Amino acid sequence: MEARREIKLWSALPTPLHADLTVDDASVERMINASIEGGMNGVFLAGTCGEGPWLPEREKERLIRGAKTVAGDRLKLAAQVTDNSVPRMLDNIDRAAKSGADMAVISSPATFMNATSDRVVALFAAAVKASPLPVAIYDLGGHRPVMIPEERLREIYELPNVVMVKDSSGEVGRRAEAIRARETNRELVLLNGDEFRAVEYLEAGYDGCLFGGAIAVMPLLQRIVSLVADGDWEEARRADAEMRRVLFGLYGGESIECWLTGLRHCLVKQGVFETDASFLGYPLTEECRKFGETYAAENGH
């Protein structure tokens, strides 16, 4: 009998905040417990969905420490450490490790001058090689002005300290390079970071999913995983379409008008967050509000 496919599920978590934009410890506890109960293998903290680039360093450390206190060894913690130079990234990794992170996540730097292919690759490679923590590469592809060139992705993915990829590029060529890299780096775990293309990436051979919004749709995500593991691709695609419908409802349609605010409002109504406060200040339209409240009433934690 063919073995049932094992699919890994990670969640890129939003950061629960008080109205003064400090981390809400009680909501962190509920959020981590909900992630464990929802069957997540790990969580990604202080990423884009987690507003890591806007959090003060003391609040990032507080977030990671709080998550570790609740999670213990029950799930893995990955923390965003991206910065504009190797020394800054290594400082971030040191703080994340001391706070309890199991893995460092490196993505495209926000400000990187003279971004030639060689210099971008050298930045990633030097940080990976010097990191005391295992590293995940967060690939946004053409969604960011600075990126590892497609033809050089394997140089980074095949480094021994790279253990995971969060692929949010949506680019078939970059996905193919990641799959090729896994043939050499057998420990490499490939996770799809695009919540609107979950089954597509699983069909291509990725090992699982890691995306924002997962905390709100964990039952749907678990259904997709179960169906894929059983080889029922037709039903998996239907469940995937339903998950897209829900996420677009929470995010404000395909324009993503309410992104983060709609998700946070839903989590408030589910009893996970206390406020929908955020740094980015996306609007909360009446349509998003109603959708989130209806969905939360039917799918509370």
PLY file of the C-alpha trace (Angstrom):
ply
format ascii 1.0
element vertex 301
property float x
property float y
property float z
element edge 300
property int vertex1
property int vertex2
end_header
0.00 0.00 0.00
1.29 3.46 -0.90
2.16 5.56 2.17
-0.19 8.44 2.94
1.47 11.71 1.96
2.69 13.79 4.90
2.08 17.52 4.42
3.56 20.19 6.66
1.51 23.16 7.80
2.99 26.41 9.07
1.22 29.67 9.81
2.61 33.16 9.20
0.98 34.82 12.18
-0.21 38.40 12.59
1.12 40.05 15.75
-1.59 40.86 18.32
-1.21 44.44 19.50
-2.67 46.73 22.14
-4.03 50.09 21.01
-0.61 51.61 21.79
1.00 49.14 19.33
2.79 47.07 21.97
2.54 43.29 21.90
-0.52 41.83 23.63
0.86 38.91 25.68
-2.53 37.36 26.51
-3.51 37.30 22.85
-0.12 35.79 21.92
-0.92 32.93 24.30
-4.34 32.35 22.73
-2.89 32.62 19.22
-0.17 30.04 19.85
-2.57 27.65 21.57
-4.99 28.01 18.65
-2.15 27.21 16.23
-1.23 24.08 18.17
-4.85 22.96 18.41
-5.24 23.63 14.69
-2.48 21.17 13.85
0.25 23.57 12.78
3.81 22.20 12.69
5.30 25.65 13.17
4.65 29.39 13.08
6.45 32.28 11.40
6.70 35.34 13.66
7.32 38.99 12.75
7.07 38.44 9.02
5.11 40.72 6.70
1.75 39.55 8.07
3.27 39.88 11.56
4.41 43.46 10.81
7.95 42.60 11.85
9.54 45.42 9.79
7.55 47.94 11.87
7.83 46.38 15.33
10.47 47.84 17.68
13.17 45.28 18.47
12.09 45.02 22.11
8.58 44.10 20.96
9.86 41.46 18.53
11.82 39.87 21.36
8.76 40.02 23.60
6.66 38.36 20.88
9.14 35.52 20.40
9.64 34.98 24.15
5.89 34.89 24.72
5.34 32.44 21.88
8.13 30.19 23.14
6.76 30.20 26.69
3.42 28.93 25.40
4.65 26.62 22.65
7.58 24.96 24.40
8.50 22.04 22.18
5.00 21.61 20.77
5.70 23.54 17.56
8.62 25.23 15.84
9.13 28.99 15.90
10.66 30.81 12.94
11.46 34.51 13.23
12.05 37.15 10.57
15.64 38.50 10.77
15.97 40.22 7.38
18.06 43.38 7.27
20.24 45.44 4.93
23.63 44.00 5.85
25.08 40.75 7.16
26.19 42.22 10.52
22.69 43.57 11.15
21.12 40.22 10.25
23.50 38.35 12.54
22.58 40.73 15.39
18.90 40.01 14.67
19.53 36.26 14.61
21.34 36.44 17.94
18.40 38.26 19.55
15.88 35.86 18.01
17.84 32.82 19.21
18.13 34.19 22.75
14.38 34.86 22.75
13.57 31.26 21.80
13.37 31.08 18.00
14.24 27.73 16.40
14.83 29.12 12.91
15.83 32.40 11.25
13.93 33.64 8.18
15.78 35.74 5.61
13.99 37.61 2.84
14.71 40.47 0.45
16.20 43.51 2.21
14.16 46.70 2.11
17.14 48.92 1.28
20.11 47.49 -0.58
22.21 49.75 -2.76
24.15 48.56 -5.82
22.08 45.38 -5.89
23.99 43.41 -8.49
23.31 39.67 -8.74
26.65 38.86 -7.16
26.11 41.21 -4.22
22.57 39.94 -3.52
23.69 36.31 -3.61
26.70 37.14 -1.42
24.45 38.85 1.14
22.21 35.81 1.53
25.08 33.31 1.42
27.17 35.08 4.06
24.23 35.42 6.45
23.21 31.78 5.97
26.73 30.46 6.53
27.31 32.53 9.67
23.88 31.95 11.23
23.86 29.95 14.49
20.25 29.01 13.71
18.96 26.98 10.77
17.69 29.29 8.05
14.51 29.55 5.99
14.58 31.63 2.81
11.45 33.70 2.18
11.28 34.13 -1.59
8.98 36.90 -2.82
10.39 36.86 -6.33
9.33 39.82 -8.45
7.08 41.17 -5.69
10.19 42.91 -4.28
12.78 45.04 -6.12
15.70 43.09 -4.59
15.67 39.33 -5.10
17.94 36.36 -5.66
18.06 35.86 -9.44
16.12 32.77 -10.51
19.16 31.15 -12.10
21.07 31.48 -8.80
18.44 30.31 -6.33
20.00 26.87 -6.04
23.29 28.40 -4.86
21.43 29.51 -1.75
18.92 26.68 -1.38
21.66 24.03 -1.52
23.61 25.54 1.38
23.61 23.04 4.28
22.17 25.51 6.80
19.12 26.27 4.63
16.37 23.96 5.86
13.19 25.55 4.53
11.81 27.78 1.75
8.69 29.93 1.98
7.88 30.53 -1.67
5.51 33.45 -2.16
6.87 34.31 -5.61
4.03 32.72 -7.58
6.58 32.11 -10.35
6.74 28.69 -12.00
10.44 29.03 -12.86
11.43 29.82 -9.29
9.32 26.92 -8.06
11.11 24.58 -10.46
14.51 25.76 -9.20
13.43 25.08 -5.62
12.38 21.54 -6.50
15.72 20.96 -8.25
17.57 22.24 -5.18
15.75 19.72 -3.00
17.28 16.92 -5.08
20.68 18.01 -3.73
19.67 19.35 -0.31
17.55 16.42 0.85
16.68 18.14 4.14
15.13 21.13 2.37
11.42 21.62 3.11
9.51 23.53 0.42
6.45 25.44 1.62
4.03 27.44 -0.49
3.59 30.99 0.78
0.73 31.94 -1.56
-2.61 31.29 0.17
-4.48 31.60 -3.12
-2.57 28.74 -4.83
-2.34 26.05 -2.15
-3.29 23.00 -4.21
-1.30 24.14 -7.24
1.94 24.07 -5.24
1.09 20.78 -3.54
0.43 19.24 -6.96
3.85 20.49 -8.10
5.48 18.57 -5.25
5.88 21.13 -2.47
5.92 19.74 1.08
3.25 21.97 2.55
2.02 25.51 3.15
3.16 28.57 5.10
1.06 31.67 4.70
-0.70 34.53 6.43
-4.37 34.08 7.19
-3.89 30.40 8.04
-4.90 30.99 11.65
-8.38 32.07 10.53
-8.93 29.20 8.07
-7.22 26.27 9.78
-10.19 23.86 9.42
-10.28 24.49 5.66
-6.52 24.12 5.40
-6.63 20.85 7.31
-9.37 19.61 4.97
-7.23 20.41 1.92
-4.27 18.60 3.47
-6.36 15.53 4.31
-7.79 15.36 0.80
-4.39 15.77 -0.86
-2.89 13.16 1.45
-5.63 10.76 0.31
-5.05 11.64 -3.33
-8.51 13.19 -3.78
-7.40 16.14 -5.90
-10.87 17.02 -7.20
-12.29 17.58 -3.71
-9.05 19.29 -2.66
-9.50 21.85 -5.44
-13.06 22.52 -4.26
-11.84 23.05 -0.70
-9.05 25.27 -2.04
-11.63 27.39 -3.89
-13.64 27.73 -0.68
-10.54 28.79 1.24
-9.83 31.46 -1.40
-13.41 32.69 -1.09
-13.07 33.05 2.67
-9.69 34.75 2.52
-10.83 37.20 -0.14
-13.85 37.90 2.07
-11.61 38.67 5.04
-9.06 40.60 2.98
-11.52 42.76 1.03
-11.69 41.04 -2.34
-9.01 40.59 -4.96
-7.81 44.16 -4.37
-6.93 43.06 -0.78
-8.44 46.35 0.42
-8.81 45.25 4.07
-5.68 43.10 4.37
-4.59 42.65 8.01
-7.46 44.78 9.36
-10.10 42.33 8.14
-8.07 39.35 9.34
-7.51 40.95 12.73
-11.18 41.89 13.10
-12.12 38.26 12.46
-9.63 37.11 15.11
-11.15 39.58 17.59
-14.59 38.12 16.92
-13.17 34.60 17.28
-11.88 35.54 20.72
-8.17 35.28 19.85
-7.20 38.98 19.64
-8.36 41.84 21.85
-7.98 44.59 19.24
-7.54 44.96 15.48
-4.80 47.58 15.97
-1.95 47.50 13.47
0.90 49.63 12.18
-0.27 49.56 8.58
-3.77 50.95 9.05
-5.63 49.16 6.29
-9.34 50.15 6.20
-12.11 47.94 7.51
-14.98 48.26 5.07
-18.51 47.40 6.11
-18.43 44.44 3.74
-15.24 43.09 5.35
-16.63 43.69 8.82
-19.84 41.77 8.11
-18.04 38.93 6.37
-15.56 38.52 9.23
-18.25 38.61 11.89
-20.38 36.03 10.10
-17.42 33.77 9.45
-16.19 34.08 13.05
-19.64 33.23 14.44
-19.63 30.04 12.38
-15.97 29.18 12.90
-14.94 30.32 16.39
-11.79 28.97 18.05
0 1
1 2
2 3
3 4
4 5
5 6
6 7
7 8
8 9
9 10
10 11
11 12
12 13
13 14
14 15
15 16
16 17
17 18
18 19
19 20
20 21
21 22
22 23
23 24
24 25
25 26
26 27
27 28
28 29
29 30
30 31
31 32
32 33
33 34
34 35
35 36
36 37
37 38
38 39
39 40
40 41
41 42
42 43
43 44
44 45
45 46
46 47
47 48
48 49
49 50
50 51
51 52
52 53
53 54
54 55
55 56
56 57
57 58
58 59
59 60
60 61
61 62
62 63
63 64
64 65
65 66
66 67
67 68
68 69
69 70
70 71
71 72
72 73
73 74
74 75
75 76
76 77
77 78
78 79
79 80
80 81
81 82
82 83
83 84
84 85
85 86
86 87
87 88
88 89
89 90
90 91
91 92
92 93
93 94
94 95
95 96
96 97
97 98
98 99
99 100
100 101
101 102
102 103
103 104
104 105
105 106
106 107
107 108
108 109
109 110
110 111
111 112
112 113
113 114
114 115
115 116
116 117
117 118
118 119
119 120
120 121
121 122
122 123
123 124
124 125
125 126
126 127
127 128
128 129
129 130
130 131
131 132
132 133
133 134
134 135
135 136
136 137
137 138
138 139
139 140
140 141
141 142
142 143
143 144
144 145
145 146
146 147
147 148
148 149
149 150
150 151
151 152
152 153
153 154
154 155
155 156
156 157
157 158
158 159
159 160
160 161
161 162
162 163
163 164
164 165
165 166
166 167
167 168
168 169
169 170
170 171
171 172
172 173
173 174
174 175
175 176
176 177
177 178
178 179
179 180
180 181
181 182
182 183
183 184
184 185
185 186
186 187
187 188
188 189
189 190
190 191
191 192
192 193
193 194
194 195
195 196
196 197
197 198
198 199
199 200
200 201
201 202
202 203
203 204
204 205
205 206
206 207
207 208
208 209
209 210
210 211
211 212
212 213
213 214
214 215
215 216
216 217
217 218
218 219
219 220
220 221
221 222
222 223
223 224
224 225
225 226
226 227
227 228
228 229
229 230
230 231
231 232
232 233
233 234
234 235
235 236
236 237
237 238
238 239
239 240
240 241
241 242
242 243
243 244
244 245
245 246
246 247
247 248
248 249
249 250
250 251
251 252
252 253
253 254
254 255
255 256
256 257
257 258
258 259
259 260
260 261
261 262
262 263
263 264
264 265
265 266
266 267
267 268
268 269
269 270
270 271
271 272
272 273
273 274
274 275
275 276
276 277
277 278
278 279
279 280
280 281
281 282
282 283
283 284
284 285
285 286
286 287
287 288
288 289
289 290
290 291
291 292
292 293
293 294
294 295
295 296
296 297
297 298
298 299
299 300
